[in-house]
Amino acid sequence: MKQTQKSNKAFLYSGLGMLLVAFAAKWTGAPAYCFWTLLGVAILLKTLFLISVFQTKGFRPGLWLYLILTGVALILISMPFKTLIPVPALYKTLFYSAISLKAGGLILMLCSRKKKMSHR
């Protein structure tokens, strides 16, 4: 395994682990600054993962990745409509659209990988 792939996986799994810790802190009643700090670090690590993946030579993103990234963007866009400018209908529309896009991207990713595996 190349060093680049190892660092990519380190960013991904560290970001996901930090996200899990952030939500565990929130669910256990930790102060809000703990959750937001951990969430910020998780987002930073996942952003570093995406940047390193896009810089990998020969990487060509598929439709599944674009769907997942669009879903992430919609979730980030929907957040202010829940807390800062409460518009429940808009928040729910954006949030559930994001979940649908991310689920669709995940399904496409799994199908494309299954297709690649069967052609080997």
C-alpha positions in Angstrom: 0.0 0.0 0.0 1.4 3.4 -0.9 2.2 6.0 1.7 -0.4 8.4 0.2 -3.2 5.8 0.6 -2.2 5.2 4.2 -2.4 9.0 5.0 -5.7 9.1 3.1 -7.1 6.4 5.3 -5.6 8.0 8.4 -7.4 11.2 7.7 -10.7 9.4 6.9 -10.7 7.1 10.0 -9.4 9.8 12.3 -12.2 12.2 11.1 -14.9 9.5 11.5 -13.6 8.6 14.9 -13.5 12.2 16.0 -17.1 12.6 14.7 -18.1 9.6 16.8 -16.4 11.1 19.9 -18.1 14.5 19.2 -21.6 12.9 19.1 -20.8 10.8 22.2 -19.8 13.9 24.0 -23.1 15.6 23.0 -25.2 12.6 24.0 -23.4 12.4 27.4 -24.2 16.0 28.2 -20.7 17.5 27.8 -20.5 21.3 27.3 -21.5 22.6 23.9 -17.9 23.9 23.2 -16.6 20.3 23.5 -19.1 19.1 20.8 -18.4 22.0 18.4 -14.6 21.7 18.9 -14.6 18.0 18.2 -17.0 18.5 15.3 -14.7 21.1 13.8 -11.7 18.9 14.1 -13.6 16.0 12.5 -14.7 18.2 9.6 -11.1 19.4 9.1 -9.8 15.9 9.0 -12.4 14.8 6.5 -11.7 17.8 4.4 -8.0 16.9 4.4 -9.0 13.4 3.3 -11.0 14.7 0.4 -8.2 17.1 -0.7 -5.7 14.3 -0.6 -8.0 12.0 -2.6 -8.6 14.6 -5.3 -4.9 15.2 -5.6 -4.1 11.5 -6.1 -2.8 10.9 -9.6 -5.2 9.0 -11.8 -8.2 9.6 -9.5 -11.4 10.1 -11.4 -14.5 10.9 -9.3 -17.7 9.1 -10.2 -21.3 10.2 -9.9 -21.5 8.6 -6.5 -18.9 10.9 -5.1 -20.6 14.0 -6.5 -23.9 12.9 -5.0 -22.3 12.3 -1.5 -20.5 15.7 -1.7 -23.7 17.5 -2.7 -25.4 15.8 0.2 -22.8 17.1 2.6 -23.0 20.6 1.2 -26.8 20.5 1.6 -26.5 19.4 5.2 -24.1 22.3 5.9 -26.5 24.7 4.1 -29.4 23.5 6.1 -27.8 24.0 9.5 -28.4 27.7 9.8 -32.1 27.2 8.9 -32.4 25.1 12.0 -30.8 27.4 14.5 -29.9 30.9 13.3 -32.9 31.5 10.9 -35.5 29.0 12.0 -37.4 27.9 8.9 -38.4 24.3 9.7 -39.9 23.5 6.3 -36.8 24.7 4.5 -34.5 22.9 6.9 -36.4 19.6 6.6 -36.4 19.8 2.8 -32.7 20.5 2.6 -31.8 18.0 5.3 -33.8 15.1 3.9 -32.7 15.9 0.3 -29.2 15.7 1.6 -29.8 12.3 3.2 -31.4 11.0 0.0 -28.4 12.2 -2.1 -25.9 10.6 0.3 -27.8 7.3 0.4 -28.1 7.3 -3.4 -24.3 8.0 -3.7 -23.5 5.2 -1.3 -25.7 2.8 -3.2 -24.0 3.8 -6.5 -20.6 3.4 -4.9 -21.4 -0.1 -3.7 -22.9 -1.1 -7.0 -19.9 0.2 -9.0 -17.4 -1.6 -6.7 -19.4 -4.8 -6.9 -19.4 -4.5 -10.7 -15.6 -3.9 -10.7 -15.1 -7.0 -8.4 -17.1 -9.2 -10.7 -15.1 -8.2 -13.8 -11.8 -9.3 -12.2 
